[in-house]
Structure formats: C-alpha cells, structure tokens
C-alpha cells in the first residue's frame, strides 16, 4: 500500500522559515519523481516544486524560486522542502505527492501559516 506522510508545518512570521518533511512507503521510492503541492484558502491546489528520480533535477514555481529548496534522500525514502523568507502568500496546506504508474498519490497534508 502506497503511503505518504507529511509533517513539519506550523505558524511562522513573515520572513521566517520552516522545513517540511515527507516519508514514503509502499513503492520503490527512487524510481519516481516526487514533489510538493499546496492549497491556499479558497484556491485550487497547485504544484510548488518537484525533484526527479534520476539526476535529481529540480523545478520550482516562480513565486518560490530562490526561497524554497527541495531535496530527497533515497536511502531513507524521505522528501524535504526547506522554506526560507516565507511570505503570507505561502500560507496553505502542503501535500507531498508522487505519481506512480499513472496514479497520483497525495499525503494527508501539513498546514503552514505565515503571519504578516
């Protein structure tokens, strides 16, 4: 059974930082690209960042480029997102995800709240 569990969210002031983590199980972790989505209040879920399975290449949406850093540890089946210089617009529920054999899987989400 594929399982993803995210944690590390919390309340932080604008300009602060948080580090999110996600653990994966039930599939061959290092065979798949993985990433983070978020859903802000009243908005649709959006992709934030992802990291490939092979060369570890990364992608970020423009609004977090230069502030967020995604990384993976294939030995521990973990994914992390270092979020620096947080802004109120970064507030939302963050989900780790992977698409495995055409099926998207999302973790349960962790809430990030950035106060101004």
N, C-alpha and C positions, 0 to 999 in steps of 0.2 A: 504494500500500500504506500503510495506516494504521500509524504508528509512534509510540510514546510512550516516552520515556526519562527516568527519574527519577534524580536524584543529590543528594548533599548530606548523606546520613546519616552517623552516626558515634557515638562514645561520648562521653557528657557526664554530668557530675554533676547530681544533682537541684538544681533552681533555675537551671540554665544554659539555654542557648538553642542552637538550630540553625535553619538556613534551608534548606529543601528547594526544589529546582527541577525542572521537568519541561519537556522540549521535545516538541513535537508536529509531525508531518508527515503528508502524505497525505490531508488533508481541509481544508475551509475552516474554519479554526480559530475565527474569530469568529462562526460560525453556531451554535455549540454550547456548552451548559453543560459545565463541566469541574470536576473535584474530586479529592479525596484520600480514599483508603481506607487502613486499616491492619489488620494482623493480628498480634495478640499471641500469644505462645507458648501453644499449647493452646486457643486460642479461634478463633471464626469471624471472618472478615473483616468489618469494619464501616466504614460511611461516616463520615468525620470532618468534612469541610467541602466545600462546593461554591460555585461562582460562576456566575452566569447569563451568557448570551451578550449579552443586550440591555442592560439598565440596570446590569449588574454587581452585582446584588443578591447577598448572601452568606448562607450558612447554616452553622451550626456545631452540633455535638452539645454537649449541656450540659457535659460534662466538660472541654471545651477552650475553651468560650466565655470570652472575656476574656483568654486566654493565647495563642491562635493567631490569625494573620491571613492570610487567603488573598488573593491578587491575581493578576491576569493582565495580560499585555502582548500585545495583539492584533497589534501591528506585528512582534513578534519570535516570535510563536507559543509563548509560554512561560507557565508557571504556577508560582507560588511559594507556599510556606507558611512563614511566619515563626512559629517555635515558641518562645515565651518561658516562663520559670518551669516548665521541664519537670519532670515527676514520674516516678517509676519506673513508674507505670501507663501512661505513654505509650510504653513500650518495645514495639517491634514492627517489622514490615516495612511500609513506607509505599509505597503504589501511587498513581500518578496515573491517572485514568481519564476516559473520556468515552463516552457512548452515542450512536452515530452511526447514524441510520436504524434504530433499534431494536436494534442490536448493541452490547453493551458491550465496550470495549477497555480493557485494563489495561497499564500499563508493567511493566517487569521487577521493580520494587521496589527500595527502598533501606532498609537496616537502621538503625534508631535504637535505641540502647541508653542508658537513663538509669540510672545507678548511684545507690544511696541513700547 
